[in-house]
Structures are given as C-alpha cells and as structure tokens.
C-alpha cells in the first residue's frame, strides 16, 4: 500500500526524523491559511506540492496546461491562486501514464535553503534476506540512473534484523556522504530514525529523495528529509490499524479496490485476454505465454492457493468489468487448491454473469478429473486446454477471430 508524502513525513517525524514544517490542504482557503502561518513564523518562502501516488510531480503537466505539480511561492495570495489552479485538476507525470491523477490534496510547507542533496532509502535485499540501507551523494535524481551510470556512488549497509541498525553503521554512512562535525551526529540520528520507521511500520520501502543539507534561519547547517516516499507491506497491515486508515482509495484503480474486498490480487493491464490463475508465479508465466503466442494479457489476477467458489465468481465479475477484455484464460494448478472447487466456481460464474466471451480453461493437479467432469457436464461453451501452451494458443486464436 502506498501513502502520500505528507503521511510519510508524519510517520518519519514520529521516529525523530526532521522534516519541514507544513500542513496538508484540500481547499485554496486551507492552503492560504497554512502558508500564512508559515510566513508569520518567519519562513521567507513556502512550497506547495501536489499529493498523488506518483513521482515526477515537479516536472509533470496538468491537463489544464499548467506546468509543474510543485510550486515555490513567496506570498499567501500566490499560494491561494496556484491552489485554485491545481486542486481538482489532473496531473500527468512520467509515472502516472497519460491518464494522470486528480490532485485533491496539497502539502504546504516551508521552502528550505538547500546546499546539498543526497539520496537515502531502506528496503529488503531479497538475495540476502536482510534489510539494506542505501545512500548516495547523488540526490534529487532517479536512483536507477545513478546505478546505471555511476554505481560506485551508491553506498550500501546491510542490517542484521535481529539487532537492528547500529550507531556505528549510521555514522559510517554519514561519513561516506561527506558530512563532518556536528552534522555526523545529526545524520546518525536521522538515519537510525529512518530505519526504525521502516522496521516499525512493516514498510517495503522508505525512500528520501532528496535528503538535504539545508541552511537554517540562524545560518547553521542541518539535515532534513525534504521529500519522502513510503510503501507498506500489505500482508502486515492487519497489525497496523493506524496505517490502514491512511489508505487513499481515490489513488487506486476501482477494479483493484473491488478485488481487495475478496482478497484477490488483481492488477489491470493494457491487453484484451484476461487471466485467472492461482499463484503469483503461475500467473506471471501465464501472462508470458499469452504474449509468446501473440496475445496481450488484460490483467494479473492471482486467486491464491485456496480460493472459494465465491472468490472465483467475484474474480469473473471483476474481469468482465474491464471493457477491453475479449477472452478469458483460466489456468489452475491444484496443489492445495481443489480443481473441482474451481470448476464449480467457473460454472456458477459463467451462469451468473451470462458470459458470452471465449473462455479457455486449463486444470491440472488435485482432483482434476472431477473438475474436468464438472466443466464437461455443465452444458456451457467452455474450451479445455490440455497444457499451458495449448490453452494460450486457443485463447489467442479465439480472441483473434
């Protein structure tokens, strides 16, 4: 689950990570009031940042023609006018796709005087099965670009999850970023707080880009999390009611929201052949083989290892809610799953939805013969696939007619 930048900064602040002063606004009036408070407190400029679940906001373009989803302003009146132009409008960035995202919230915060930008992130190294803290002196740009062109500028510190991040590891990273004197201690505290945020929130990613060396009002230097992105592990959300409350359904695709109600893993894609599969690995292989035989998958849909008849019916309804779908491929390998339960669910779903599209089903594994018998005796037009390749070729051919 993704959360907004302002929510990420609220979590980081709880663990002692310094973030800019600010407030979120949903109306131009709220934006103006937030800016007035910051300016009254002595800040010379404020920055207003569109809150959507996508990067590249500063370089994005609103469909209205306005350039940039991040604006620096010097007066509350300017904030008010820009807020009127941004709220309720669709912002298109390199990560949103051409459809863009509607901006319904703005983060109004103090604009920092930045002297140097760094990159910082905490994530799981799946090869080592351990957390890793990544830092770089090349902040403010895509880390993928840094990794490709100058990988030596990315510093990694692997953490033992049994004891957590140690002070010496944080100091080592701070020194590697070129920080000195009192800034070492400040950065050490910040790094430990960022790691603690990742750990306590069961996050999949905590990313600060940029982490900045800024000039304070009294002319001194400090480290500050100027931007923040946090992705949360869906499988751990049951432990965090406060984090579940941060979910913004307006940022999620309607079909994906519906799928989550039935514990289905669904992601909409751009093709026209829908997939209904049990197991993430098999689902990915199914999409690949459809592509291999000239088709284009319309979705990723994993019903899990023990789907019920009700879940299968719900999955069919979600699939059929996508107007681009021209055919359906069901690919089930029954380990824990009973193939006959799936077959019964398929028959019920076809009858309930009045399915008219081509449907190809490949069943294999636990109780497969009973499942095939159920399909054969249903009286419905269901094409059987003897193998993955056979099923994929049949559905591609049916859709191509």
ABEGO torsion letter per residue (X at the ends): XBBBAAAAAAAAAAAGBBBBBEBBBABAAAAAAAAAAAAAAGBABBBBBBBBBBBGAAABBBAAGBBEABBBBABAAAAAAAAAAABGBBBBBAAAEAAEBBBABBBBBBBBBBABBBBBBBBBBAAAGBBBBBBBABBGBBAAAAAAABAAABBBBBBBAAAEBBAAAAAAAAAAAGBBEAAAAAAAAAAAAAAAAAAAAGBABBBBOBBBBBBBAAGBBBBBBABBBBBBBAAAAAABAAAAAABBAAABBAAAAAAAAAGBBBBBBABABBBBBBEAAAAAAAAAAAAAAGBBBABBBBAEAABBAAAAAAAAAAAAABAABABBBBBBBBBABBAAAAAAAAAAAAAAAGBABBBBBBBBEBGAAAAAAAAAAAGBBBBBBABAAAAAAAAAAAAAX
